[in-house]
Amino acid sequence: MNSDSMGKKIREYRSKQGWSIEECSEKIGISAQYLGNIERGNKVPQLKTFIKMLNVLNASADDVLQDSLTVGYKNKSNDLLSKIEELDVEHKRQAIEIFESVISILKNSKNTL
């Protein structure tokens, strides 16, 4: 599990709320030190704490965990496919061409690293 990525996402959601670590940790019911450790990726919260944290921060688990779980990318991919399906035929074709170009570029850049 990529706890650094998860911690950064939690910090982003907290910052969007405009809360300090102290304010947020109080709302969640955990210590500021513990929340700081989670945000730095040093600790992974227990499931009960994680769910409470997501609810307090109004965050979705798939967004917070997307870099830690391959399933998060599948959800994002399905969302993109649904959005493409809503387009007219010409825009669908254009969107697919754009994605194919980007994927090709990314594959080629991966081979050069």
N, C-alpha and C positions, 0 to 999 in steps of 0.2 A: 504494500500500500504506500502511496506517495503522500505521506503526512505533511510534507512541506507545502505541496500544492493545496491540500485541503485547508491547512492553516491560513494560507494567503487568501483563499476564497472567503473564509470566515472573517478575516480581517477586513476584506473589501466590503462585505455586507454590513459589518459593524460600522465602518466608516461612512457608508451610505446613510446610515441612521443618524450619524453625527454623535455617536456615543463614545465616551472614553472606555478603556478596558474596565475601569471600576464600575461605571454605570451599567455596562452590558453584563458584566459578571453578576451584578446584583440582580438584574432582571432574570438571568438564567438560574441563579441560585448556586453559583460556584464561586470560588475565590478568584480574585483578579490574577493572582500568580498562576493558577491552573489555566485560566483562559489565555494568559500570555504564553504559557508553554504549548498550548494547543495551536495558537496562531504561529508560533515559531517552528512548529512541526516536531517539537520534542515529546509531545504526548498525543495520544489518540483517545478521545473521550469514549466512555461507555455508551452503549446504544441509547439508553434512557436519557443520558445527558445530551447526546448528539441530537436526538429528536427534539428535546426541549429547546436546544440552541437554535435549531432550524426554525422552529415555530416562533421564537422570540425575534429572530432576525428576519422573518418572513422570507426564508431562503429555501430553495428546492434542493433535495438531496442529490439529484442527478447533476445539477450544476456544480455543487460543492465537490462532488466526487468524480466528475467527468475525467479528470486527468489521472485518477487512481484506478478506475474501472473501465474496461473496454466496453461494457454495456452502455456507459454514458455517451460514448460516441455513436453507438447504434441508435440511441434515442434522438440525438441531434441529427443524424443522417435521415432518420424517418421523418423528422420535422421538416427538413429541407425538401425531401421528396414530396411531402404533402403540399408544401408551398409551390413547388414546381407544377404539380398536378392542377393547381388553381389557375395557372396561366393559360393564355390562348396558345394555339399551336405554334405560331411563329416565335413567341417568347419562350416557350418550352424548348424549342430547338436551339435558340440562342443560349439559354441557361445551360443546357447540356454541353454545348460546344465550349462554353467558358469553363465549366467544371472539368471537362476532359483536358483542356489546355493547362489548367492549374495542376491537375494531377500529374500530367506528363512532366511539367517543369519540376514539381516536387520530387518525382521519382528520379529524374536526372540529377537534381542537386544532391540527393541522397547518395548516389553512386560516386559523386565527386568528393564527398567528405572523408 
